Amino acid sequence: MVFVLARADETGMGQDIAITQKDIRKIQLAKGAFYANCKLMLEQMGVDRFEIVKIAGAFGAHIDREKALIIVLISDFNPKRILGTGNAAGDGCRAALLNVDKRTDAD
């Protein structure tokens, strides 16, 4: 099954923009993984809720906070407290390479 969001003649790329059942399933799996990881972190930290949520990588850089709440990726949370951090892994590597103290902190 395919749901067409925009026909090719309505897009700037000359192709249909569509969503499939496979796309929906990928979103469901991502939501489940995100939720499970959050629950594990809360349990390990001994707290019942996060003060702020930072989402790294391309996903975090482009996330629409309100839509993340609508699809219940993150539930019952102030959208202003959801932040995209961009390339956190790359930033951490640069910091460790350029600063001996940061390398020690990472160890």
JOJOWO-V406349 format. One record per run of one state. SS is the DSSP state (hx for helix, st for strand, lp for the rest). FROM is the first residue (numbers start at 0). TO is the last residue. Records with the same first field share a line. If there is no record, write none. Layout:
SS: FROM-TO / FROM-TO
//
This chain:
lp: 0-0 / 6-6 / 10-15 / 45-51 / 62-63 / 70-77 / 86-86 / 98-98 / 106-106
st: 1-5 / 16-19 / 52-55 / 81-85
hx: 7-9 / 20-44 / 56-61 / 64-69 / 78-80 / 87-97 / 99-105
//
